[in-house]
Amino acid sequence: MNIKKSIPNTITCCSLLSGCVAVLLALRGDLQWAAYWVMAAAVFDFCDGLAARTLQAFSPIGKDLDSLSDMVSFGVAPGMIVFRLLEEACQTEPTMGFVPYLAFVIPVFSALRLAKFNIDERQTTSFIGMPVPAHALFWASIGHALQDAVPVGHIGFIAGVVVVAFLLSFLLVSEVPMFSLKVKSLKWKGNEYRYLLVIWAVVFVASLGVLGIAGAILLYIVLSFFNKGK
């Protein structure tokens, strides 16, 4: 048994477990705790990549396991969160019973995103299209904030959630370059947008709580357009 390779794989399994718990909680309607478990999965996802790079412990099974974990934690889980939001919002509109199922555009496009990423050799130091963890954290943040404040029957809210779900899903598989948080050095030069994102993310979370994560993700999208994914 290769101990070095087992370390990142074990961390990946923790991410997968967190994603499964998030899906279950979302199904039960507990979007706040579902959000926390998506965040936990994101932390484990970051750590497994860091461990693999530090230990040089890459393996085919690790790659496949990571994709499975990402699909559950950052594809199915946010899809279920949006489904529950829309289900709650549409409960007084019998003619709109089909609308919540539009949320499943999220896991579908997340799967496409992950499949493209696995065969795209251009995405080694940056991303092309929105990474699934960032997308999932956006919806986890929104679900957490709206758990007890979903505007039932509000057509504007329903339409807005559906439109944003489709727009961000298309961004997942787009050719838009987006920077990663991987750095070669801690110098300001060359990392300006990364530092700006981190600083403002802290400000957003400190002032808005968990909802600030959604604000940070939107800022990440805007900064990526300026940074051109470098």
C-alpha positions as CSV (number, residue, x, y, z in Angstrom):
1,M,0.0,0.0,0.0
2,N,1.4,3.4,-1.0
3,I,1.0,5.6,2.0
4,K,1.8,8.8,0.1
5,K,-1.0,8.2,-2.4
6,S,-3.5,7.2,0.2
7,I,-3.3,10.5,2.0
8,P,-4.8,12.7,-0.7
9,N,-7.3,9.9,-1.6
10,T,-8.4,9.8,2.1
11,I,-8.9,13.5,2.1
12,T,-10.9,13.2,-1.2
13,C,-13.1,10.6,0.5
14,C,-13.8,13.2,3.3
15,S,-14.9,15.6,0.6
16,L,-17.2,13.0,-0.9
17,L,-18.7,12.2,2.4
18,S,-19.3,15.9,3.1
19,G,-21.0,16.2,-0.3
20,C,-23.3,13.2,0.5
21,V,-24.3,14.7,3.8
22,A,-25.0,18.1,2.0
23,V,-27.3,16.3,-0.5
24,L,-29.2,14.5,2.3
25,L,-29.7,17.7,4.3
26,A,-30.8,19.6,1.2
27,L,-33.4,16.9,0.5
28,R,-34.7,17.3,4.0
29,G,-34.9,21.1,3.5
30,D,-32.1,22.1,5.9
31,L,-30.3,24.4,3.5
32,Q,-28.2,26.1,6.2
33,W,-26.5,22.9,7.3
34,A,-26.3,21.7,3.7
35,A,-24.4,24.9,3.0
36,Y,-21.9,24.2,5.8
37,W,-21.2,20.7,4.5
38,V,-20.7,22.0,0.9
39,M,-18.1,24.4,2.4
40,A,-16.5,21.6,4.3
41,A,-16.3,19.6,1.0
42,A,-14.6,22.7,-0.6
43,V,-12.0,22.8,2.2
44,F,-11.3,19.1,1.8
45,D,-11.1,19.5,-2.0
46,F,-8.5,22.2,-1.6
47,C,-6.5,20.1,0.8
48,D,-6.5,16.9,-1.3
49,G,-5.1,18.8,-4.2
50,L,-2.5,20.5,-2.0
51,A,-1.5,17.2,-0.5
52,A,-1.2,15.5,-3.9
53,R,1.0,18.3,-5.2
54,T,3.1,18.5,-2.1
55,L,3.7,14.7,-1.9
56,Q,3.8,14.2,-5.6
57,A,1.2,11.5,-5.0
58,F,-0.9,11.6,-8.2
59,S,-2.7,8.4,-9.4
60,P,-5.4,7.5,-11.9
61,I,-7.7,6.3,-9.1
62,G,-7.2,9.6,-7.3
63,K,-8.2,11.6,-10.3
64,D,-11.4,9.5,-10.8
65,L,-12.2,9.7,-7.1
66,D,-11.7,13.4,-7.2
67,S,-14.1,13.8,-10.1
68,L,-16.7,11.7,-8.4
69,S,-16.4,13.7,-5.2
70,D,-16.6,17.0,-7.1
71,M,-19.7,15.8,-8.9
72,V,-21.6,14.9,-5.7
73,S,-20.3,17.8,-3.6
74,F,-20.3,20.6,-6.2
75,G,-22.8,19.3,-8.8
76,V,-25.6,17.3,-7.1
77,A,-25.6,19.2,-3.7
78,P,-26.0,22.7,-5.1
79,G,-28.6,21.4,-7.6
80,M,-30.6,20.1,-4.7
81,I,-30.2,23.3,-2.8
82,V,-31.6,25.3,-5.7
83,F,-34.4,22.7,-6.2
84,R,-35.5,23.2,-2.6
85,L,-35.4,27.0,-3.0
86,L,-37.6,26.8,-6.1
87,E,-39.9,24.2,-4.6
88,E,-40.5,26.4,-1.6
89,A,-41.1,29.5,-3.8
90,C,-43.5,27.7,-6.2
91,Q,-45.6,25.9,-3.5
92,T,-48.6,28.3,-4.0
93,E,-48.4,28.2,-7.8
94,P,-49.7,24.8,-9.0
95,T,-49.1,25.6,-12.6
96,M,-45.4,26.1,-11.9
97,G,-44.8,22.6,-10.4
98,F,-42.2,21.9,-13.2
99,V,-40.0,24.9,-12.4
100,P,-38.0,23.3,-9.5
101,Y,-36.8,20.6,-11.8
102,L,-35.0,23.2,-13.9
103,A,-32.5,23.3,-11.0
104,F,-31.0,20.1,-12.3
105,V,-29.3,22.0,-15.1
106,I,-26.7,22.6,-12.4
107,P,-25.6,18.9,-11.9
108,V,-25.8,18.3,-15.7
109,F,-23.6,21.2,-16.6
110,S,-21.3,20.4,-13.6
111,A,-20.8,16.9,-15.0
112,L,-20.0,18.4,-18.4
113,R,-17.6,20.9,-16.8
114,L,-15.7,18.1,-14.9
115,A,-15.5,15.9,-18.1
116,K,-14.1,18.8,-20.1
117,F,-11.6,19.7,-17.3
118,N,-10.3,16.1,-17.2
119,I,-9.3,16.1,-20.9
120,D,-8.3,19.8,-21.3
121,E,-4.6,20.2,-21.0
122,R,-4.9,24.0,-21.1
123,Q,-6.2,24.1,-17.5
124,T,-3.0,23.4,-15.5
125,T,-2.4,26.8,-13.8
126,S,-5.8,28.5,-14.5
127,F,-9.3,27.6,-15.5
128,I,-11.4,27.9,-18.7
129,G,-14.9,28.3,-17.5
130,M,-16.1,28.6,-13.9
131,P,-14.7,25.9,-11.5
132,V,-17.4,23.8,-9.9
133,P,-16.4,24.5,-6.3
134,A,-16.8,28.2,-6.8
135,H,-20.2,27.6,-8.4
136,A,-21.3,25.4,-5.6
137,L,-20.2,27.8,-2.9
138,F,-22.3,30.5,-4.6
139,W,-25.5,28.5,-4.3
140,A,-24.6,27.2,-0.8
141,S,-24.3,30.8,0.3
142,I,-27.6,31.8,-1.3
143,G,-29.4,28.8,0.1
144,H,-28.0,29.5,3.6
145,A,-29.2,33.1,3.4
146,L,-32.6,32.4,2.1
147,Q,-33.5,29.3,4.2
148,D,-36.1,31.2,6.3
149,A,-36.8,34.0,3.8
150,V,-37.9,32.5,0.5
151,P,-40.5,34.8,-1.1
152,V,-43.3,32.3,-1.7
153,G,-45.1,32.8,-5.0
154,H,-42.9,35.8,-6.0
155,I,-42.5,35.4,-9.8
156,G,-39.5,37.8,-9.9
157,F,-37.6,35.7,-7.4
158,I,-38.5,32.4,-9.2
159,A,-37.5,33.8,-12.6
160,G,-34.3,35.3,-11.2
161,V,-33.1,32.1,-9.6
162,V,-33.8,30.2,-12.8
163,V,-32.0,32.7,-15.0
164,V,-29.0,32.9,-12.7
165,A,-28.9,29.1,-12.5
166,F,-28.8,28.8,-16.3
167,L,-26.3,31.7,-16.8
168,L,-23.8,30.3,-14.2
169,S,-24.3,26.7,-15.6
170,F,-23.3,28.0,-19.1
171,L,-20.4,29.8,-17.5
172,L,-19.2,26.4,-16.2
173,V,-18.6,25.1,-19.7
174,S,-17.8,28.4,-21.4
175,E,-14.4,29.4,-22.8
176,V,-14.1,32.3,-20.4
177,P,-10.6,32.2,-18.7
178,M,-10.7,32.4,-15.0
179,F,-7.8,32.5,-12.6
180,S,-7.0,30.0,-9.9
181,L,-5.8,30.6,-6.4
182,K,-2.6,28.6,-7.1
183,V,0.4,30.9,-6.7
184,K,4.1,30.4,-7.7
185,S,5.2,33.1,-5.2
186,L,3.7,35.4,-2.5
187,K,4.7,38.5,-4.3
188,W,2.1,41.2,-5.1
189,K,3.1,41.5,-8.7
190,G,1.4,38.9,-10.7
191,N,-1.0,38.0,-7.9
192,E,-2.9,41.3,-7.6
193,Y,-6.3,39.9,-8.5
194,R,-5.8,37.0,-6.1
195,Y,-5.0,39.2,-3.2
196,L,-7.9,41.6,-4.1
197,L,-10.2,38.6,-4.1
198,V,-9.0,37.3,-0.7
199,I,-9.1,40.8,0.9
200,W,-12.6,41.6,-0.3
201,A,-13.9,38.1,0.5
202,V,-12.9,38.7,4.1
203,V,-14.7,42.0,4.0
204,F,-17.8,40.5,2.5
205,V,-18.0,37.6,5.0
206,A,-17.2,39.9,7.9
207,S,-20.0,42.2,7.0
208,L,-22.6,39.8,5.4
209,G,-21.8,36.5,7.0
210,V,-22.2,33.4,4.9
211,L,-24.0,35.5,2.2
212,G,-20.7,37.3,1.7
213,I,-19.3,34.1,0.0
214,A,-21.8,34.7,-2.8
215,G,-20.5,38.2,-3.1
216,A,-17.0,37.0,-3.2
217,I,-17.8,34.5,-6.0
218,L,-19.4,37.3,-8.1
219,L,-16.3,39.4,-7.5
220,Y,-14.2,36.4,-8.7
221,I,-16.1,36.3,-11.9
222,V,-15.7,40.0,-12.5
223,L,-12.0,40.0,-11.7
224,S,-11.4,37.0,-14.0
225,F,-12.8,39.0,-16.9
226,F,-10.2,41.7,-16.2
227,N,-7.4,39.3,-15.4
228,K,-8.0,37.1,-18.4
229,G,-7.5,33.9,-16.3
230,K,-3.8,34.4,-15.8
